[in-house]
Amino acid sequence: MAVSPDGSKVFVTGSSTGPAPSQDYLTVAYDAATGTQLWVRRYDGLAHNNDFVQAISVSPDGSTVFVTGSSLERRLEYRCTTLAYDASTGARLWRARTNPSTNSTDFGIDLAVSPDGTKVFVTGTTDASGTGQDYHTLAYDAATGAQLWATTYNGTTIKSDVAGALAISPDGSRVIVTGSSIGAARGATTPRSPTTRRPAPRSG
């Protein structure tokens, strides 16, 4: 859930069963004073299969609502999919997806808007790099949805690294991401090769 900066609207997002027996993104706007529904928008992905929304945010000027999550596409791979809506009408402004040409699975987990409203940052998880699941953080132009950059984080082992939350510094200069990362087992030691020891000499 998110509230417009002026407090006049409440925006809610979640997953809802669509016309087919699968899940869609569902985003709803309400009048904050009365609870009257202002608009509702559903997103059914390219494969008309399961689409799971995870996070929502509103631009600092209250004009745009952003949601992100994961959409199952035609090759039965999930893509991190982010949408922007006009906060007043619910009209969709743009859709951004992680690279559809890679044989990977990408999940969108959290997003935030820069303090000046020019960028949207999304974090989640990808397996595109061949090092297990990694953090995957992306920046988009808030007006157009054009991708500005993307970066991954692989932990100390080739195991699951799952991003869980994202925040932006007050001056907009830093993006901070946190989550979980599987490291080496506690107390593990590196095996040593066997050695032959000579018996100690006996006295006398």
C-alpha positions in Angstrom: 0.0 0.0 0.0 1.1 3.6 -0.6 -0.4 7.0 0.1 -0.1 10.1 -2.1 2.1 12.8 -0.7 -0.9 15.1 -0.2 -2.8 12.4 1.6 -5.8 12.4 -0.7 -5.4 9.0 -2.3 -4.5 5.5 -1.1 -3.1 3.0 -3.6 -3.2 -0.8 -3.0 -1.6 -3.5 -5.1 -1.7 -7.3 -4.9 -2.3 -10.5 -6.9 -5.8 -11.4 -8.1 -7.2 -14.4 -10.1 -8.0 -13.2 -13.6 -10.3 -14.4 -16.3 -8.1 -17.5 -16.7 -7.2 -19.6 -13.6 -4.0 -17.6 -13.0 -2.8 -14.6 -11.0 -2.6 -11.0 -12.3 -1.3 -7.8 -10.9 -4.2 -5.8 -9.5 -3.8 -2.1 -8.5 -6.6 0.0 -7.0 -6.8 3.7 -6.1 -9.2 4.9 -3.3 -10.2 8.3 -2.0 -8.4 8.5 1.3 -11.3 10.4 3.0 -14.2 8.2 1.9 -12.8 4.9 0.6 -14.5 5.4 -2.7 -12.8 3.4 -5.4 -11.3 5.8 -8.0 -9.9 3.3 -10.5 -8.7 -0.2 -10.8 -6.1 -1.7 -13.2 -5.2 -5.3 -13.9 -2.0 -6.5 -15.6 -2.1 -9.9 -17.4 1.4 -10.7 -18.7 2.4 -11.8 -22.2 1.9 -15.5 -21.5 -1.5 -15.0 -19.8 -0.1 -17.0 -16.9 0.8 -16.2 -13.3 1.9 -12.6 -12.5 2.8 -11.8 -8.9 3.1 -8.1 -7.8 5.3 -7.4 -4.8 5.7 -3.7 -4.2 4.2 -0.2 -4.9 5.4 3.3 -4.6 4.2 6.8 -5.5 6.3 9.6 -7.1 7.1 12.6 -4.8 4.8 14.9 -6.7 1.9 12.3 -6.5 1.4 12.1 -10.2 2.6 8.5 -10.9 2.2 5.1 -9.2 4.8 2.4 -9.7 4.4 -1.3 -9.1 6.8 -4.2 -9.6 6.8 -8.0 -9.4 7.3 -11.1 -11.5 5.5 -12.1 -14.7 5.6 -15.6 -16.2 6.3 -15.3 -19.9 6.1 -17.6 -22.9 9.2 -19.7 -22.3 7.9 -20.3 -18.7 10.5 -18.0 -17.2 9.6 -15.2 -14.9 10.6 -11.6 -15.8 10.9 -8.8 -13.3 8.1 -6.5 -14.6 7.6 -2.9 -13.5 4.6 -0.7 -14.4 3.9 3.0 -14.2 0.3 4.3 -13.9 -1.1 7.9 -14.0 -2.2 8.4 -10.3 -5.3 10.4 -11.3 -6.7 8.1 -14.0 -5.0 4.8 -13.7 -3.8 5.0 -17.4 -0.7 2.8 -17.9 2.3 5.0 -18.8 4.9 2.4 -19.4 6.0 -1.2 -18.8 9.6 -2.3 -18.2 10.8 -5.9 -18.2 14.2 -7.5 -17.6 15.9 -8.8 -20.7 13.7 -11.3 -22.4 16.5 -12.7 -24.6 18.3 -14.3 -21.6 17.4 -17.8 -20.4 16.9 -16.6 -16.8 14.4 -16.3 -14.1 14.0 -12.8 -12.6 11.9 -11.7 -9.6 11.0 -8.1 -8.6 10.8 -7.7 -4.9 10.9 -4.0 -3.9 11.1 -0.6 -5.5 11.5 3.1 -4.5 11.5 6.5 -6.3 14.3 9.0 -6.1 13.6 12.1 -4.0 13.6 14.3 -7.2 11.2 11.8 -8.9 13.4 11.3 -11.9 14.3 7.6 -11.3 12.7 4.4 -10.2 14.9 1.7 -8.5 13.9 -1.9 -8.4 15.6 -4.8 -6.6 15.0 -8.5 -6.8 16.7 -11.8 -7.7 18.1 -13.2 -10.9 19.8 -16.4 -12.0 21.1 -15.0 -15.3 24.8 -14.9 -14.4 25.3 -18.6 -13.8 26.3 -18.2 -10.2 23.0 -19.3 -8.6 20.5 -16.7 -7.5 22.0 -13.2 -7.2 20.7 -9.8 -6.1 19.6 -7.8 -9.2 19.1 -4.1 -8.9 17.9 -1.8 -11.8 17.4 1.9 -12.4 14.7 3.2 -14.7 13.8 6.7 -16.0 10.6 7.5 -14.1 9.1 9.3 -17.1 9.8 6.8 -19.9 10.7 3.4 -18.2 14.0 3.3 -20.1 16.6 1.3 -18.2 19.5 3.4 -17.0 21.6 0.7 -15.4 21.5 -2.8 -13.8 23.9 -4.5 -11.4 24.1 -7.9 -9.6 25.6 -9.1 -6.4 27.0 -12.6 -6.0 27.9 -13.6 -2.4 30.9 -15.5 -1.3 29.6 -18.9 -2.5 27.7 -19.9 -5.7 24.5 -20.3 -3.8 21.3 -18.3 -3.2 21.6 -14.5 -2.7 18.1 -13.1 -2.3 17.4 -9.3 -2.2 14.6 -8.3 0.2 14.3 -4.5 0.4 15.6 -1.3 -1.1 15.9 2.3 0.1 17.4 5.5 -1.3 19.5 8.1 0.6 17.7 11.5 1.3 19.9 13.2 -1.3 19.3 10.5 -3.9 23.0 9.7 -4.3 22.9 6.1 -3.0 20.7 3.1 -3.4 20.9 0.6 -0.5 19.8 -3.0 -0.9 19.5 -5.7 1.8 18.6 -9.4 1.8 20.0 -12.8 2.5 23.1 -14.5 1.2 24.2 -18.1 1.8 27.9 -18.3 2.8 30.2 -21.0 3.8 29.0 -23.4 6.5 29.9 -22.2 10.0 32.9 -24.0 11.4 33.9 -25.5 8.1 37.6 -26.2 7.5 39.6 -26.8 4.4 40.6 -30.5 4.2 44.3 -31.1 4.4 46.2 -33.7 2.4 47.4 -36.7 4.5 50.9 -36.5 5.7 53.3 -39.2 7.1 54.8 -38.5 10.5 58.0 -40.2 11.8 57.7 -41.7 15.3 59.6 -39.7 17.9 62.9 -41.3 18.9 62.9 -43.3 22.1 65.2 -42.3 24.9 68.0 -44.7 26.1 
